[in-house]
Amino acid sequence: MSQGFNEAYLPIWLQEAGYNTFYTGKLFNAHTVDNYHSPYPAGWTSSDFLLDPYTYNYRNATTQRNRDPPVSWEGHYSTDVLAQKAYGLLDEALELGDPFFLTIATSAPHSDVTIPENFGQQAHRDMGSLMAAPIPAERHKHLFQDVKVPRTASFNPEKQGGVSWVKDLPLLNQTVIDYNDFFYRSRLQALQAVDEIVEEVVERLEKAGIADNTYVIYSTDNGFHISQHRLPPGKECGFEEDINIPLIIRGPGVPRGEVSDVVTAHVDLAPTFLKIAGASHRVDFDGSPIPLHTADLLKAVEERQEHVNVEFWGRAIPEGAFGFSLDDGKVVDFGRNNTYKGLRVVGQGYNLYYSVWCTNEHELYDLDDDPYQLNNIHPSAQSVPTYRILGVDLGRALQRLDALLLVTKSCKGRTCVEPWSVLHPDGAVRTLRDALQRKYDDFYALVGERVSFERCELGYIREVEGEQRAPVYGVDYIPETLAEL
């Protein structure tokens, strides 16, 4: 809010497009019982927010409706409380009439968090132990009793992948594995009350006769790892378990049962909502509308951007009863610095994750050959020195990936959607495949490996994040053919 976003964010724009706007659940971190009114979040026709420090407390939530004071729901199951608020807001929306936008942001299946009164005096060292397994509703506690964390190749692997502190994680012992299975079941059980909300909302839309004219979008803010890569429960890493999240959409013109592999990210949601609302695309958006209809989906296969920027600042926080047991033999409850910059690049013939950590260690995974990210093929790992991408040796490919990461790590607006246009303003390069042409070898050799950190920090401090500006083909580097002209 201090940056002016309370006057320039999604609900404001939707109201300008003629929509009534409604919201219940968590709005953002640090929205608390003390600051909820300074100022009130703008842009909502009606709202009922969860407030910190009780947002993730399943038996002691606190909510705040419109301009009313906060209300404590001690002893009530928080997802059921939120359900009733969601249905009430939907009734308000139906009474006011179309068009409307309603967000239901449940905290489940997040860990159950109880913050003690003196927590701020403990230097946050016990945060991991405060994040207990989620609590299911009583009616769901009997479910999934035999379910365990899927034993995929990345489950507590004998050969560890990753770099930085991840590479030092020891094998999980049976006590930890059993606990993680319990934690996983608890998440599934807690999610059942969320599923009930989804079903009830759709039934109410159908009863109101507007289901066929309403888009329903289901997603989440992050994924979750639990025992993969020897990790305790948590969510801050760049592995697929953390960053590849569900996006399920139904609505007018959306093909039934179709699964699309086009690349999308959170920054694409606001452009998508505004396109549905008939509002103009904003030039300052870092994303682009998600294709929803058959013709757009087919077109996107050839034309849509193929990259997602992945980045994190701060610590990886272990959730549950066990912290990180690391190379010094000590249990570290509040984790290690987990700051990194990364890319997912998915195109015809390549499916890659590339990252640079604040330790200046590098990761590169080919997810077609290694879907569980166990084999770091970056040359620094010395694992597969002769690896090739699209028939090109790894060194040449990495020059392109590093240049792309250099652009996306500090892009704004259109350049986030079309980062290759920064490197190649003439429009000749739109994909990694295009950039791998031999005629660009000298240019990318000039670019080199420029993404780096001076040191690890717990937040975004631009001055320690290395070079920001990317060279431009035809300006900073003039190819021989142009020089001859």
N, C-alpha and C positions, 0 to 999 in steps of 0.2 A: 504493500500500500504506500510505503514511503517513496516508491518510484513512480507513482501516479497510475498504477494498474487498476486501482479501484474505479477509475473513470474510463478505462479503456481495456475491457476484457469481454469475454464471450456473452454474458447475459445482457450487457449494455448494447452490444451490436445486434443481438437477437430482438431486443425490445425495439430498437430502431427499425428493424425489419418487420415489425408488427406483431411480434410474438409475446404472449404472456409467459413468464419464466418462473420455474419452481425448483426447489432444491431441498433435499434432506440428506443428512449424514455428514461425514467429514468433508469440510471444504478445503482446509490446508493445515499444515502443522503450525503450532504456536497460536492457533485461534483458541483463546482461553476464556475461562470464567471471569478473568480480570480485564481483558482487552476487547471483548466481543462488541463493545459499543463505541470503540475509539479508533476508527469510525466503524459504523455498521457496514457490512459488505453491500455494495450498491448493485442495482440491476435486477433484483429479484422481486417478482410480483408477490410471492409468498415463500417463506423459507422456514426450516426447522433444523438447525445445525447441531451436530455433536461438538462438544467443547473439551479441549484439554484442561486439566490432565486426566480426564476420564474417558477420552475418546475410545480407547481400546480396552476398557474395563467391562467385561460381559455382564457383570452383576451390579454395576454402579455407574451407569452412564449418566451424563448431564447433557441436556439439550436446551436450545434457546430459540424461540419462535419469534420471527419478525422483530418487533421492538419490545417484546416482553422480557422480563428477567429470566435467568436460567432456572431450570427445573431439574432436580435430582431424581433419578429413577432407581434408587438403591433397592436391591432385591428383585428387580425385574430383569428379564432376559433382554439384552440390548437390541438384538436383531429383531425381536418381536415388537419392541417399542418402536423401532424404526419402520417396521412394516405398517403399523397403524398410522404413523405419520405420513408415509408414502401414499397410502390409500386416501387419507384425508386431503392431501394436496392434489391427488388425481381428481377427486370429487370437485375440488375448487376449480381446477382447470376445465373440467367438463361443464361446470356451471357457467363459467365465463365464455366458453366456446372456443373453437379453433381460431388461429393455430396456437399451440402451446409447446413448451419445452420443459421436460421434467427430468431431473437427475436424482437417482437413488444411489447414494454412495455408502454402502455398508462397510463396517470395519471388519466383519467376519470375511474370511477365516484368519485374520491377523492374530498374532499371539495375544494372549491376555496380559495386559500391562497394568500394574498397580504401582504408582509412584508414591513413595513415602514422603512425609512432610519435610524431612531433613535431607532429601535426595540431593539438592543443590550444594550441600556442604560435603558431599562424598566424592567430589571430583569425578563424578560419573563412572567410577571404576566398576560399579556393579550392574551396569545397564543390561548386560546379557542375562544375568540371573533374574532380573525383574520381568523379562519377557517369557512368560510361561506358556505352556501349550494352550491353544484356544479351547474354550469351553463350549461344548455343544448344548443345545436345548435338551431338556430331560427326555423328550419324545424321540430323540435321535441317538441317545447314548448306546443303544443296543446294536446299532448298525456297524457293518464293516469290521466285525471282530477278527476276521482272519486275514484282513488286508495288510500288506506290508509295502514299504517303499519298493517300487519296481527295481528288480535286480538287473539293471542295464549294465553295459560295459563300464560306465562311469561311476557305478556304485562302489565306493570304497576300493578303488582299483589297486592292484598290486604295483603297477607302474604309474607313478603320479605324473599328471600333466601340470601345466601352469608355471608361473614364475613368481618372483617376489616371495611374500610370506606363504603363498599357497603351496609352493614346492616343498616347504618344510613340514607340512602337516603329516603326522604319522598315521598309520593304519588305525581305523576305528576298532576298538575292542568290542566284545559281544555285549557288554553292559550298555555301551553307547548306542550300538546298533538296535538293541531292543527298545531303548528309549526313543530313538528316532522313528521306529515303526509306530510306537504309541503316538508320537507327535503327529505323524502323517495321518493316522486314523482320526485323530482329533480334528485335524483340518478338514477332512472329508465330512465328518459328522457335523461340524460347525457350518459347513457350506450348505447343508440341507435346508436350513431356515432361509438362506438366500434364494435357493431354488424355489421355495414356496412363494417368495415374493414375486419372482419372475412369472411363475404360473398364474398367480392371482392378478397381477397387473394385466397380462395378456387377456385373461378371461374378462376382466372389467372393460378393457378396450373393445372386445368382441360384443359384450352386452350393450355397450354404448353405441355400437354400430359404426365404429371408426377404425377398427383394427386394420382393415384393408387400405386405409388412407394414412397410416401412422408408421413411421420408422421406429423400430426397436433395436437399439444397439447395445450389445453386451461386451464388456471388456474389463480390464483391470489395470492397475498402475504399475505392477511389476510381477515377475515370476518368482520362483522360490527354489532354492537348492536344499536338499536334506539327504546327507550321506554321499551325494555325488562329489567326486574329486576329494573325498575324505572330509568334506565340509560339514559342520553342524548346521542346524536350521538357520537360514538367512537368505539375503536377497541382493546384496550389493555388487556381485561379481559380473563379469562380462560373458560368462558361460551361457549357453542357450537356455538352460533351466531358468535363468534369471531374466533374460531379455526377450525371449520368444513367447509372447502372451496371446491369449485368445482374443479374437475379434469376430463376433457373430452378429450378422445384420439381417433383419427381415423388414420388408416394406414394399411399397409400390414399385414394381418393375425389377425387384431384386430376384434373380433366378433361384428357384427352389433347389436346395441341396448342392449347389455348386461350391467348390472349394478353389480359391484362387491363390496362386503363389506370388502375386505381385507384391512388391516391397512397400510396406506402410509403417508409420511410426506415430507416436503420440502427437507430434506437431501437425499431423494431417487431420486430426479430429475436428478442430475448430474450423478450418477451411471446408471440411465436409458438411458440418452442420449449417454453415452459412450458405453453402451452395444449395442444400435442401430447402433452406428458407427463402431462396431467391435473392439473397443479398450479393453484392459485388465482392469479388475476391480482393483482399487487402494486399497491397504491395509489400507490406512489412511482415507478412506471414513467412515463417521459416519452413512451412509445409505446403502440401498441395492436396486438393480434394481426392478422396479415395474413390476409385471407380466402383459404381454400384450396379450398373445395368450391363447386359450382355455385350452390347456394342462397345461400351467404354472399357469393359474388362478385356475384350479382345485387342482393342487398340493399345491398352496399357502394357500388354506383353511386349510390344515392339517399342513403345515410346516412353514409358514411365521411368523415372529415376530408379537406379538399381542399388542404391546405397542407403544405409542408416548410420547416423553418427551415434556412438555409444560412449558415454563418459560418466565419471563419478569422481566426487571429491569427498574426502573424509575417511572414516574408519568403517571397516567391515564389522558389523555387530553380530556376535553369535547369539542366537535365541535359544531358549530352553535351559535345561538344568546343567549343561556342560559347556565350558568355554572352549577356547582354542588351546590345545596342547601343542606347543611349538618346539622349535629346535633347541631352546635353552632348557627344556624339561619342565617349564613352569606353565601353569594354566593362566592364560591372559583373558580375563572376562570381557574386556572392552575392545578386543581385536587389535588389528594392525592397520597402519595407514594403507588405504585401498584406492588411492587416487590414480586414475589412468585415463587415457584417451583411446578410443577404439572406433573401428568401422566394421559393419557387416556389408559385404558386397556380393550381390546375387545376380548373375547374368547367365547368358547362354554359354554353358561350358565351364562355369566357375561358381563356387559357393564358398566364400572366404570370410574369416574373422581375423582382423589384424589389430593389434593394440600396442601402445607404448605406455609403460607404467612410469610413475614418478621416480622410480629407481633407475629409469632408462633401460630397463629390461624390455625385451620384445617378445610378442607372441604372434604366431601365424598358424591358423588351422584351415585345412581344406575339408569342409564339412561333407563333401560328396564322398571322399575316401575315409574320413574320420569324423562321423557325425557326433561322436561323444567327446570330441576335443581332448584326446589323450596324447596326441603326438604333435608337439610343437615343431613345425618344419622351418621355423626361422633359422637362418644360418648360425645364429649365436647359440642355438641349442645343439648344433652339430649332429642332428639326428638323421636327416636325409639330405646330404649336401648336393645331390644331383637332381633334386625335385624340380619339376617343370610345371608351369601353369599356361594352358593354351599353347603348349609346345615351346614356351619361352622360358629361358633359365630364370631361376628364382631371383637372382640379383636384379635383373631388368624389371621383373614384375614388382619387386619391392620398391624400386624407385618410383613407380607410378602410384602404388598404394600410399607411400609416405607423402607424396605430393597431394593426393586426394585428402588424406587426413589433415595435412597442413591447412588446406582450405576450409574443411568442414569444422575444424575445432574452433574457429573464430568467425564463421560466416554469419551473415544477416540477410534476411529476406530472400530474394530470388536466388542468390548465390548458394543458399543452403539446398535448394532444389536442383540447381544446375551448377554444381561446383566445377565441372570440367570447363565451363565457360569462362571461369577466372583464369585458368591456365591456357585455354585456347579460345580467345575472344572471337575468332573467325568462325566458330561453330563446327569445325571439322571433327572435333572429338566430343562424343556424348557418353561413351561407355569405356570401361577398362579395356575391352577388346580393341576399340578404336585407338586408345592410347598406346597399346603395345606394338603398333606399327614401327618397323625399324627406322623409318625416317625421323622418328622423335627420340631416338636413343641419345643423341648428343645433348638434347635439351634436358631430358630427365637425368642424365649424368651430371649436368650442371645443378639441377635441383638437389640431387643427392638425398641424404637422410637428415632432414631438418627438424623433425618433431622431437623435442627433448624437454627435459625439466632441469632446472638448477637444483631443486630440492623438493622434498615431499611436504605439502601443506595440507591442512584440513579443509580448505575452501578454495574458491577461485581467486587466485592472485595472479593477474595477467603477467606481471613482471618476472615471475619465476617459471613461466610456461614456455620459454624459448621463443624462437622466431615466429612471427605472426603473418608476415606478408609472403605470398607465394610468387615466384617468378612468372613472367608472362611470355608465352611463345610468340615471337615476332616483335617483341619490345625489349625485354631483358636478354633474350636470345634471338638472334636473327639467323635463320637457316641459310645455308650456302646458296640455295637457289634464289632466295630473295636478294642476297647480297650481290649476286651476279647481275640481277636485273637493275 
